[in-house]
Amino acid sequence: MTNREFIEKWYPNYSSSSFIAHNEDLFKLMNKEQEDGDSADSLLQSTYKGDVRDPRIETDFYESECMIYDKALQNFIKTIGL
């Protein structure tokens, strides 16, 4: 199982989570994959003043990634009864 598969399985409501969507937008920004008018571009404009080189993007991505892993691990531990 890959890390992403683990997250998809154990993060509560993965497919409908706005936090997961936000994390994916940050990932797009880090890799400069946003497109005009998409949610990642909206985040770039509203939070980072349109500056795709803003170092906060990477910081925010890794912080949210840690929170996602933490929540998935907590759910996994709770489910297996540790």
TORPA-4810 file (N, C-alpha, C, O; in nm, 3 decimals):
<nodes>
NODE_1_0.084_-0.117_0.000_0.000_0.000_0.000_0.089_0.124_0.000_0.182_0.136_0.081_M
NODE_2_0.061_0.216_-0.090_0.137_0.341_-0.095_0.087_0.437_0.013_-0.018_0.415_0.073_T
NODE_3_0.164_0.542_0.036_0.122_0.643_0.133_-0.013_0.703_0.094_-0.100_0.722_0.179_N
NODE_4_-0.030_0.733_-0.034_-0.155_0.795_-0.079_-0.272_0.698_-0.062_-0.381_0.740_-0.024_R
NODE_5_-0.251_0.570_-0.088_-0.357_0.471_-0.067_-0.395_0.462_0.081_-0.512_0.448_0.115_E
NODE_6_-0.295_0.470_0.168_-0.322_0.469_0.312_-0.411_0.587_0.350_-0.509_0.572_0.423_F
NODE_7_-0.375_0.704_0.300_-0.453_0.824_0.331_-0.595_0.809_0.277_-0.692_0.838_0.348_I
NODE_8_-0.609_0.764_0.154_-0.741_0.749_0.094_-0.828_0.652_0.175_-0.949_0.671_0.187_E
NODE_9_-0.765_0.549_0.229_-0.840_0.449_0.305_-0.875_0.497_0.446_-0.986_0.472_0.493_K
NODE_10_-0.783_0.565_0.512_-0.801_0.592_0.655_-0.837_0.736_0.690_-0.875_0.763_0.804_W
NODE_11_-0.826_0.829_0.596_-0.869_0.966_0.625_-1.021_0.971_0.614_-1.075_0.934_0.510_Y
NODE_12_-1.090_1.016_0.718_-1.237_1.017_0.716_-1.294_1.101_0.601_-1.254_1.217_0.582_P
NODE_13_-1.384_1.044_0.528_-1.452_1.114_0.417_-1.353_1.176_0.318_-1.371_1.289_0.273_N
NODE_14_-1.251_1.101_0.286_-1.143_1.149_0.199_-1.196_1.218_0.073_-1.156_1.330_0.041_Y
NODE_15_-1.284_1.150_0.001_-1.326_1.200_-0.130_-1.409_1.328_-0.124_-1.420_1.398_-0.224_S
NODE_16_-1.467_1.359_-0.009_-1.548_1.480_0.001_-1.489_1.584_0.097_-1.555_1.682_0.131_S
NODE_17_-1.366_1.563_0.138_-1.303_1.651_0.236_-1.253_1.780_0.171_-1.175_1.777_0.076_S
NODE_18_-1.298_1.892_0.224_-1.249_2.021_0.174_-1.102_2.042_0.214_-1.029_2.112_0.145_S
NODE_19_-1.061_1.982_0.325_-0.921_1.994_0.367_-0.829_1.920_0.270_-0.721_1.968_0.237_F
NODE_20_-0.872_1.803_0.225_-0.795_1.728_0.125_-0.787_1.809_-0.005_-0.681_1.818_-0.066_I
NODE_21_-0.898_1.867_-0.046_-0.900_1.949_-0.168_-0.805_2.067_-0.155_-0.734_2.101_-0.250_A
NODE_22_-0.804_2.130_-0.038_-0.713_2.242_-0.013_-0.567_2.196_-0.024_-0.485_2.265_-0.084_H
NODE_23_-0.537_2.081_0.034_-0.402_2.026_0.026_-0.363_1.998_-0.119_-0.249_2.024_-0.158_N
NODE_24_-0.455_1.946_-0.197_-0.427_1.920_-0.339_-0.402_2.049_-0.415_-0.319_2.054_-0.505_E
NODE_25_-0.475_2.155_-0.379_-0.450_2.286_-0.441_-0.311_2.336_-0.406_-0.240_2.389_-0.492_D
NODE_26_-0.270_2.321_-0.281_-0.134_2.361_-0.242_-0.030_2.281_-0.318_0.072_2.335_-0.360_L
NODE_27_-0.055_2.152_-0.336_0.037_2.068_-0.413_0.050_2.120_-0.556_0.160_2.128_-0.611_F
NODE_28_-0.064_2.157_-0.617_-0.061_2.214_-0.752_0.023_2.342_-0.755_0.103_2.362_-0.847_K
NODE_29_0.005_2.426_-0.655_0.081_2.551_-0.651_0.230_2.525_-0.635_0.312_2.591_-0.700_L
NODE_30_0.265_2.430_-0.550_0.407_2.398_-0.531_0.471_2.353_-0.662_0.588_2.381_-0.688_M
NODE_31_0.394_2.283_-0.743_0.445_2.229_-0.869_0.410_2.315_-0.990_0.432_2.277_-1.105_N
NODE_32_0.353_2.433_-0.961_0.316_2.529_-1.064_0.225_2.464_-1.169_0.244_2.483_-1.290_K
NODE_33_0.126_2.388_-1.121_0.032_2.318_-1.209_-0.107_2.379_-1.207_-0.200_2.323_-1.266_E
NODE_34_-0.124_2.495_-1.141_-0.254_2.559_-1.138_-0.289_2.610_-1.277_-0.201_2.638_-1.359_Q
NODE_35_-0.419_2.622_-1.302_-0.467_2.677_-1.428_-0.554_2.798_-1.398_-0.618_2.804_-1.293_E
NODE_36_-0.556_2.892_-1.488_-0.638_3.013_-1.468_-0.780_2.975_-1.434_-0.846_2.901_-1.506_D
NODE_37_-0.828_3.029_-1.322_-0.966_3.011_-1.282_-0.996_2.886_-1.201_-1.108_2.871_-1.153_G
NODE_38_-0.899_2.795_-1.185_-0.928_2.677_-1.103_-0.913_2.712_-0.956_-0.872_2.823_-0.922_D
NODE_39_-0.948_2.618_-0.868_-0.946_2.647_-0.725_-0.805_2.674_-0.674_-0.787_2.753_-0.581_S
NODE_40_-0.705_2.611_-0.733_-0.566_2.639_-0.692_-0.529_2.782_-0.728_-0.464_2.851_-0.649_A
NODE_41_-0.570_2.827_-0.845_-0.541_2.964_-0.887_-0.614_3.064_-0.796_-0.558_3.168_-0.761_D
NODE_42_-0.737_3.032_-0.759_-0.811_3.120_-0.667_-0.739_3.130_-0.532_-0.729_3.238_-0.475_S
NODE_43_-0.690_3.016_-0.483_-0.613_3.016_-0.359_-0.487_3.100_-0.374_-0.452_3.178_-0.284_L
NODE_44_-0.419_3.086_-0.486_-0.297_3.164_-0.512_-0.327_3.314_-0.506_-0.252_3.390_-0.446_L
NODE_45_-0.436_3.354_-0.569_-0.469_3.496_-0.573_-0.513_3.548_-0.435_-0.471_3.656_-0.393_Q
NODE_46_-0.596_3.470_-0.366_-0.654_3.520_-0.242_-0.559_3.512_-0.122_-0.565_3.596_-0.032_S
NODE_47_-0.472_3.413_-0.121_-0.387_3.392_-0.003_-0.243_3.436_-0.025_-0.177_3.484_0.067_T
NODE_48_-0.195_3.418_-0.146_-0.052_3.444_-0.172_-0.030_3.560_-0.269_0.079_3.575_-0.325_Y
NODE_49_-0.135_3.642_-0.289_-0.127_3.762_-0.373_-0.074_3.733_-0.513_-0.008_3.817_-0.575_K
NODE_50_-0.106_3.612_-0.564_-0.069_3.577_-0.700_0.076_3.537_-0.718_0.120_3.513_-0.831_G
NODE_51_0.152_3.529_-0.610_0.295_3.499_-0.618_0.320_3.349_-0.598_0.323_3.301_-0.485_D
NODE_52_0.337_3.278_-0.708_0.356_3.133_-0.701_0.490_3.096_-0.636_0.513_2.981_-0.601_V
NODE_53_0.578_3.195_-0.619_0.708_3.170_-0.553_0.704_3.197_-0.403_0.806_3.185_-0.335_R
NODE_54_0.588_3.234_-0.352_0.573_3.264_-0.209_0.614_3.140_-0.128_0.554_3.034_-0.145_D
NODE_55_0.713_3.152_-0.040_0.760_3.036_0.037_0.656_2.979_0.134_0.670_2.866_0.181_P
NODE_56_0.553_3.057_0.163_0.448_3.007_0.251_0.370_2.893_0.188_0.311_2.811_0.258_R
NODE_57_0.368_2.886_0.055_0.296_2.779_-0.013_0.352_2.644_0.029_0.277_2.554_0.068_I
NODE_58_0.483_2.630_0.022_0.547_2.503_0.061_0.526_2.474_0.209_0.495_2.361_0.247_E
NODE_59_0.542_2.574_0.292_0.521_2.557_0.436_0.378_2.513_0.464_0.354_2.419_0.540_T
NODE_60_0.282_2.581_0.402_0.142_2.547_0.423_0.110_2.407_0.372_0.032_2.334_0.434_D
NODE_61_0.170_2.369_0.260_0.147_2.234_0.207_0.196_2.129_0.307_0.123_2.036_0.340_F
NODE_62_0.319_2.142_0.354_0.374_2.041_0.444_0.302_2.038_0.578_0.288_1.931_0.638_Y
NODE_63_0.258_2.152_0.626_0.180_2.153_0.750_0.048_2.079_0.731_0.008_2.000_0.817_E
NODE_64_-0.019_2.105_0.620_-0.147_2.037_0.596_-0.125_1.888_0.571_-0.207_1.806_0.612_S
NODE_65_-0.017_1.854_0.506_0.015_1.713_0.481_0.036_1.639_0.614_-0.011_1.527_0.631_E
NODE_66_0.106_1.702_0.706_0.126_1.641_0.839_-0.006_1.623_0.911_-0.028_1.521_0.976_C
NODE_67_-0.094_1.721_0.902_-0.224_1.710_0.966_-0.306_1.597_0.905_-0.378_1.526_0.976_M
NODE_68_-0.296_1.580_0.775_-0.368_1.472_0.706_-0.316_1.336_0.751_-0.395_1.247_0.784_I
NODE_69_-0.185_1.321_0.754_-0.127_1.194_0.800_-0.165_1.166_0.945_-0.196_1.052_0.980_Y
NODE_70_-0.162_1.268_1.027_-0.197_1.250_1.167_-0.340_1.201_1.182_-0.367_1.107_1.258_D
NODE_71_-0.432_1.262_1.111_-0.573_1.223_1.121_-0.594_1.082_1.068_-0.670_1.004_1.126_K
NODE_72_-0.529_1.048_0.958_-0.542_0.913_0.902_-0.484_0.810_0.999_-0.544_0.704_1.019_A
NODE_73_-0.369_0.840_1.057_-0.308_0.746_1.152_-0.395_0.730_1.277_-0.410_0.618_1.327_L
NODE_74_-0.451_0.839_1.327_-0.540_0.829_1.442_-0.660_0.740_1.411_-0.699_0.657_1.494_Q
NODE_75_-0.718_0.757_1.293_-0.832_0.678_1.253_-0.793_0.530_1.239_-0.868_0.441_1.280_N
NODE_76_-0.677_0.504_1.182_-0.627_0.367_1.168_-0.609_0.302_1.306_-0.653_0.189_1.328_F
NODE_77_-0.544_0.373_1.397_-0.518_0.319_1.531_-0.649_0.293_1.604_-0.665_0.190_1.670_I
NODE_78_-0.744_0.386_1.592_-0.873_0.369_1.657_-0.945_0.244_1.600_-1.008_0.169_1.674_K
NODE_79_-0.936_0.226_1.470_-1.006_0.116_1.405_-0.949_-0.020_1.442_-1.023_-0.116_1.459_T
NODE_80_-0.815_-0.027_1.455_-0.756_-0.157_1.488_-0.752_-0.183_1.638_-0.714_-0.292_1.682_I
NODE_81_-0.790_-0.083_1.716_-0.803_-0.102_1.860_-0.677_-0.093_1.940_-0.664_-0.161_2.041_G
NODE_82_-0.583_-0.011_1.899_-0.461_0.009_1.979_-0.480_0.114_2.084_-0.387_0.144_2.160_L
</nodes>
